[in-house]
Amino acid sequence: MHDLRRGGSFDEARRAELEERWSAYVVQHAESHMIVSDAVLPVVGAANGSLRKIYGLVQRLDSGQSDREEELQELSRRVDDLWERLTALRDEMRRDLGITGRVEAPSR
């Protein structure tokens, strides 16, 4: 997001790094379907859905095929939402492992 705000698009090295990391993530996500419990699977899916939307926004921004300012704001909002989903995923995984009971969200 910072690269897109500063430069408008990625250089070839950053683009290649993004593609490599995305490919590794896709493989890890597919593997997670084989090992996570039924209780954790929907939370994994919610986090994955957020990541896929973020990745799509990043791709559009990098290609220049979007309303730049609006898409950057949407990207920022989705990244904030992703943190909430990742927190929920962590909490559900901890419950599933029996490490913790019910987790209360911190008051804001």
N, CA, C and O of each residue as an XYZ file, in Angstrom:
432
protein
N       0.842     -1.176      0.000
C       0.000      0.000      0.000
C       0.889      1.242      0.000
O       0.603      2.222     -0.688
N       1.962      1.188      0.774
C       2.843      2.355      0.837
C       3.509      2.603     -0.519
O       3.618      3.748     -0.958
N       3.950      1.542     -1.176
C       4.553      1.695     -2.502
C       3.560      2.306     -3.480
O       3.919      3.172     -4.278
N       2.320      1.859     -3.419
C       1.302      2.364     -4.336
C       0.993      3.834     -4.070
O       0.767      4.603     -5.005
N       0.983      4.220     -2.813
C       0.742      5.633     -2.479
C       1.882      6.517     -2.963
O       1.655      7.616     -3.470
N       3.121      6.027     -2.801
C       4.296      6.829     -3.176
C       4.522      6.873     -4.679
O       4.648      7.945     -5.270
N       4.573      5.702     -5.286
C       5.011      5.644     -6.671
C       3.943      5.399     -7.699
O       4.198      5.546     -8.894
N       2.770      5.035     -7.282
C       1.701      4.784     -8.236
C       1.617      3.359     -8.726
O       0.538      2.878     -9.071
N       2.763      2.670     -8.762
C       2.763      1.265     -9.161
C       4.039      0.621     -8.606
O       4.894      1.299     -8.037
N       4.145     -0.690     -8.782
C       5.305     -1.421     -8.291
C       6.389     -1.459     -9.352
O       6.111     -1.402    -10.549
N       7.633     -1.557     -8.890
C       8.695     -1.858     -9.850
C       8.671     -3.367    -10.086
O       7.959     -4.093     -9.392
N       9.433     -3.832    -11.046
C       9.388     -5.256    -11.410
C       9.802     -6.168    -10.261
O       9.230     -7.244    -10.092
N      10.776     -5.756     -9.479
C      11.221     -6.590     -8.351
C      10.110     -6.730     -7.310
O       9.868     -7.826     -6.803
N       9.441     -5.631     -6.992
C       8.362     -5.673     -5.994
C       7.189     -6.492     -6.531
O       6.576     -7.257     -5.787
N       6.878     -6.337     -7.810
C       5.791     -7.092     -8.430
C       6.091     -8.594     -8.379
O       5.208     -9.397     -8.078
N       7.336     -8.966     -8.672
C       7.733    -10.382     -8.634
C       7.654    -10.919     -7.203
O       7.225    -12.052     -6.983
N       8.068    -10.104     -6.239
C       7.990    -10.506     -4.831
C       6.537    -10.720     -4.408
O       6.225    -11.696     -3.726
N       5.660     -9.818     -4.809
C       4.245     -9.946     -4.487
C       3.669    -11.231     -5.079
O       2.949    -11.961     -4.397
N       3.979    -11.507     -6.329
C       3.471    -12.721     -6.986
C       3.994    -13.980     -6.297
O       3.255    -14.947     -6.112
N       5.268    -13.962     -5.920
C       5.853    -15.117     -5.242
C       5.189    -15.354     -3.886
O       4.876    -16.489     -3.529
N       4.982    -14.289     -3.150
C       4.343    -14.427     -1.833
C       2.882    -14.839     -1.961
O       2.387    -15.625     -1.153
N       2.187    -14.315     -2.969
C       0.787    -14.686     -3.163
C       0.690    -16.171     -3.516
O      -0.172    -16.878     -2.995
N       1.560    -16.639     -4.387
C       1.550    -18.057     -4.774
C       1.809    -18.951     -3.565
O       1.153    -19.980     -3.402
N       2.762    -18.563     -2.720
C       3.046    -19.340     -1.508
C       1.843    -19.324     -0.570
O       1.517    -20.338      0.046
N       1.188    -18.176     -0.463
C       0.006    -18.093      0.395
C      -1.103    -19.014     -0.115
O      -1.731    -19.716      0.677
N      -1.349    -19.019     -1.411
C      -2.404    -19.860     -1.989
C      -2.150    -21.331     -1.653
O      -3.079    -22.058     -1.300
N      -0.912    -21.761     -1.761
C      -0.564    -23.145     -1.426
C      -0.810    -23.403      0.061
O      -1.398    -24.423      0.423
N      -0.367    -22.497      0.917
C      -0.553    -22.682      2.358
C      -2.034    -22.681      2.730
O      -2.458    -23.446      3.596
N      -2.816    -21.828      2.079
C      -4.251    -21.800      2.360
C      -4.893    -23.130      1.974
O      -5.703    -23.673      2.726
N      -4.537    -23.649      0.812
C      -5.087    -24.937      0.379
C      -4.695    -26.049      1.357
O      -5.509    -26.914      1.680
N      -3.462    -26.019      1.818
C      -3.011    -27.025      2.787
C      -3.755    -26.902      4.111
O      -4.008    -27.905      4.777
N      -4.106    -25.676      4.493
C      -4.810    -25.493      5.759
C      -6.156    -26.200      5.754
O      -6.638    -26.615      6.808
N      -6.766    -26.343      4.597
C      -8.061    -27.022      4.511
C      -7.953    -28.497      4.892
O      -8.954    -29.130      5.226
N      -6.751    -29.035      4.843
C      -6.557    -30.437      5.182
C      -6.309    -30.645      6.680
O      -6.441    -31.763      7.178
N      -5.949    -29.571      7.403
C      -5.536    -29.780      8.786
C      -6.352    -29.024      9.831
O      -6.338    -29.403     11.002
N      -7.056    -27.973      9.443
C      -7.792    -27.223     10.466
C      -9.122    -27.906     10.762
O      -9.678    -28.626      9.932
N      -9.604    -27.658     11.955
C     -10.870    -28.271     12.372
C     -12.056    -27.598     11.694
O     -11.935    -26.523     11.107
N     -13.196    -28.253     11.791
C     -14.432    -27.680     11.231
C     -14.778    -26.343     11.879
O     -15.373    -25.480     11.234
N     -14.413    -26.161     13.142
C     -14.704    -24.901     13.841
C     -13.845    -23.758     13.309
O     -14.291    -22.610     13.282
N     -12.636    -24.056     12.892
C     -11.701    -23.027     12.433
C     -11.894    -22.715     10.950
O     -11.634    -21.593     10.515
N     -12.340    -23.680     10.185
C     -12.434    -23.522      8.732
C     -13.217    -22.289      8.270
O     -12.746    -21.603      7.363
N     -14.381    -21.969      8.836
C     -15.084    -20.761      8.367
C     -14.324    -19.467      8.663
O     -14.429    -18.499      7.909
N     -13.573    -19.448      9.740
C     -12.808    -18.244     10.083
C     -11.611    -18.111      9.141
O     -11.230    -17.003      8.764
N     -11.022    -19.247      8.765
C      -9.964    -19.244      7.752
C     -10.532    -18.704      6.435
O      -9.889    -17.906      5.752
N     -11.732    -19.144      6.091
C     -12.362    -18.682      4.852
C     -12.633    -17.195      4.860
O     -12.472    -16.529      3.837
N     -13.042    -16.665      6.000
C     -13.309    -15.225      6.092
C     -12.017    -14.425      5.906
O     -12.008    -13.417      5.199
N     -10.935    -14.866      6.533
C      -9.650    -14.177      6.372
C      -9.174    -14.289      4.923
O      -8.671    -13.321      4.352
N      -9.336    -15.466      4.337
C      -8.933    -15.660      2.941
C      -9.733    -14.748      2.010
O      -9.171    -14.162      1.085
N     -11.027    -14.627      2.246
C     -11.843    -13.745      1.408
C     -11.351    -12.311      1.467
O     -11.294    -11.626      0.445
N     -10.998    -11.857      2.657
C     -10.466    -10.502      2.804
C      -9.145    -10.351      2.056
O      -8.930     -9.359      1.361
N      -8.271    -11.329      2.200
C      -6.979    -11.264      1.508
C      -7.144    -11.263     -0.009
O      -6.437    -10.538     -0.709
N      -8.071    -12.068     -0.518
C      -8.293    -12.122     -1.961
C      -8.790    -10.768     -2.489
O      -8.373    -10.324     -3.558
N      -9.676    -10.123     -1.738
C     -10.167     -8.809     -2.153
C      -9.050     -7.771     -2.128
O      -8.948     -6.932     -3.024
N      -8.218     -7.836     -1.099
C      -7.081     -6.918     -1.012
C      -6.137     -7.149     -2.184
O      -5.678     -6.195     -2.813
N      -5.849     -8.398     -2.476
C      -4.958     -8.716     -3.591
C      -5.522     -8.182     -4.910
O      -4.782     -7.638     -5.730
N      -6.820     -8.338     -5.110
C      -7.444     -7.811     -6.324
C      -7.328     -6.294     -6.417
O      -7.036     -5.754     -7.484
N      -7.555     -5.609     -5.298
C      -7.406     -4.148     -5.280
C      -5.975     -3.745     -5.599
O      -5.747     -2.814     -6.372
N      -5.017     -4.436     -5.010
C      -3.607     -4.132     -5.255
C      -3.279     -4.331     -6.738
O      -2.573     -3.519     -7.336
N      -3.789     -5.402     -7.320
C      -3.546     -5.654     -8.745
C      -4.123     -4.527     -9.610
O      -3.466     -4.055    -10.538
N      -5.348     -4.101     -9.304
C      -5.967     -3.010    -10.080
C      -5.196     -1.706     -9.914
O      -4.975     -0.980    -10.883
N      -4.792     -1.416     -8.692
C      -4.026     -0.194     -8.451
C      -2.695     -0.225     -9.182
O      -2.282      0.779     -9.763
N      -2.026     -1.359     -9.160
C      -0.732     -1.477     -9.831
C      -0.871     -1.327    -11.347
O       0.013     -0.786    -12.011
N      -1.976     -1.807    -11.874
C      -2.167     -1.728    -13.332
C      -2.656     -0.356    -13.782
O      -2.649     -0.052    -14.974
N      -3.083      0.474    -12.827
C      -3.568      1.803    -13.185
C      -4.986      1.805    -13.718
O      -5.426      2.801    -14.293
N      -5.712      0.709    -13.540
C      -7.068      0.582    -14.085
C      -8.120      0.836    -13.016
O      -9.053      0.049    -12.862
N      -7.976      1.922    -12.285
C      -8.941      2.174    -11.226
C      -8.988      3.652    -10.897
O      -8.132      4.429    -11.318
N     -10.006      4.024    -10.134
C     -10.089      5.359     -9.564
C      -9.129      5.363     -8.382
O      -9.469      4.900     -7.293
N      -7.965      5.873     -8.596
C      -6.839      5.734     -7.679
C      -7.167      6.101     -6.222
O      -6.979      5.277     -5.327
N      -7.641      7.292     -5.981
C      -7.868      7.730     -4.601
C      -8.952      6.896     -3.921
O      -8.814      6.513     -2.759
N     -10.017      6.622     -4.645
C     -11.095      5.814     -4.074
C     -10.614      4.399     -3.768
O     -10.943      3.843     -2.720
N      -9.841      3.819     -4.673
C      -9.326      2.461     -4.470
C      -8.319      2.418     -3.317
O      -8.301      1.449     -2.559
N      -7.493      3.439     -3.173
C      -6.556      3.486     -2.048
C      -7.296      3.564     -0.716
O      -6.887      2.932      0.258
N      -8.367      4.324     -0.668
C      -9.176      4.393      0.545
C      -9.823      3.042      0.837
O      -9.870      2.597      1.984
N     -10.320      2.399     -0.213
C     -10.911      1.067     -0.055
C      -9.864      0.064      0.425
O     -10.151     -0.769      1.285
N      -8.671      0.137     -0.116
C      -7.588     -0.751      0.291
C      -7.274     -0.554      1.773
O      -7.121     -1.527      2.512
N      -7.180      0.685      2.200
C      -6.903      0.977      3.609
C      -8.001      0.412      4.511
O      -7.710     -0.171      5.555
N      -9.255      0.584      4.112
C     -10.371      0.056      4.891
C     -10.315     -1.471      4.960
O     -10.542     -2.060      6.017
N     -10.015     -2.095      3.839
C      -9.968     -3.560      3.810
C      -8.803     -4.116      4.625
O      -8.927     -5.181      5.231
N      -7.675     -3.410      4.647
C      -6.545     -3.852      5.469
C      -6.926     -3.776      6.947
O      -6.609     -4.681      7.718
N      -7.601     -2.703      7.340
C      -8.075     -2.605      8.725
C      -9.016     -3.762      9.056
O      -8.910     -4.366     10.124
N      -9.934     -4.067      8.142
C     -10.865     -5.175      8.331
C     -10.118     -6.506      8.410
O     -10.496     -7.389      9.180
N      -9.061     -6.647      7.616
C      -8.277     -7.881      7.635
C      -7.687     -8.136      9.012
O      -7.683     -9.276      9.478
N      -7.188     -7.095      9.673
C      -6.618     -7.281     11.004
C      -7.663     -7.849     11.961
O      -7.345     -8.700     12.791
N      -8.901     -7.386     11.850
C      -9.964     -7.917     12.694
C     -10.203     -9.391     12.391
O     -10.388    -10.195     13.305
N     -10.200     -9.742     11.121
C     -10.412    -11.147     10.740
C      -9.248    -12.026     11.186
O      -9.457    -13.161     11.615
N      -8.024    -11.510     11.088
C      -6.870    -12.278     11.543
C      -6.890    -12.472     13.053
O      -6.498    -13.527     13.552
N      -7.343    -11.465     13.773
C      -7.492    -11.591     15.228
C      -8.536    -12.652     15.555
O      -8.333    -13.477     16.446
N      -9.647    -12.628     14.834
C     -10.693    -13.636     15.047
C     -10.165    -15.035     14.731
O     -10.487    -15.996     15.431
N      -9.359    -15.148     13.681
C      -8.766    -16.433     13.318
C      -7.829    -16.921     14.420
O      -7.895    -18.081     14.825
N      -6.971    -16.051     14.896
C      -6.071    -16.427     15.983
C      -6.859    -16.891     17.207
O      -6.543    -17.917     17.810
N      -7.886    -16.126     17.564
C      -8.678    -16.471     18.746
C      -9.376    -17.814     18.574
O      -9.402    -18.621     19.503
N      -9.942    -18.061     17.391
C     -10.630    -19.338     17.153
C      -9.641    -20.497     17.169
O      -9.957    -21.570     17.683
N      -8.465    -20.297     16.621
C      -7.453    -21.355     16.638
C      -7.021    -21.656     18.073
O      -6.831    -22.820     18.425
N      -6.865    -20.628     18.903
C      -6.489    -20.838     20.304
C      -7.592    -21.588     21.056
O      -7.308    -22.472     21.865
N      -8.847    -21.232     20.785
C      -9.961    -21.966     21.417
C      -9.955    -23.421     20.965
O     -10.131    -24.334     21.772
N      -9.751    -23.625     19.680
C      -9.753    -24.969     19.120
C      -8.646    -25.833     19.724
O      -8.831    -27.034     19.920
N      -7.522    -25.237     20.013
C      -6.410    -25.959     20.619
C      -6.558    -26.115     22.129
O      -5.776    -26.817     22.770
N      -7.571    -25.454     22.689
C      -7.787    -25.531     24.126
C      -6.835    -24.655     24.930
O      -6.698    -24.827     26.141
N      -6.187    -23.730     24.264
C      -5.239    -22.841     24.938
C      -5.967    -21.767     25.731
O      -5.494    -21.328     26.780
N      -7.118    -21.349     25.225
C      -7.860    -20.296     25.871
C      -9.345    -20.570     25.736
O      -9.773    -21.327     24.864
N     -10.112    -19.960     26.590
C     -11.562    -20.050     26.495
C     -12.065    -18.904     25.635
O     -11.429    -18.506     24.659
N     -13.191    -18.401     26.009
C     -13.795    -17.291     25.268
C     -12.895    -16.064     25.377
O     -12.400    -15.735     26.455
N     -12.692    -15.394     24.247
C     -11.846    -14.209     24.202
C     -12.711    -12.981     24.092
O     -13.571    -12.904     23.215
N     -12.500    -12.024     24.963
C     -13.230    -10.753     24.908
C     -12.432     -9.756     24.097
O     -11.227     -9.608     24.299
N     -13.090     -9.076     23.187
C     -12.422     -8.033     22.406
C     -12.091     -6.867     23.327
O     -12.878     -6.519     24.208
N     -10.917     -6.261     23.119
C     -10.555     -5.117     23.962
C     -11.509     -3.959     23.709
O     -11.954     -3.748     22.581
N     -11.824     -3.207     24.764
C     -12.697     -2.050     24.590
C     -11.913     -0.930     23.937
O     -10.724     -0.741     24.194
N     -12.610     -0.190     23.085
C     -11.936      0.899     22.355
C     -12.221      2.219     22.969
O     -11.737      3.242     22.485
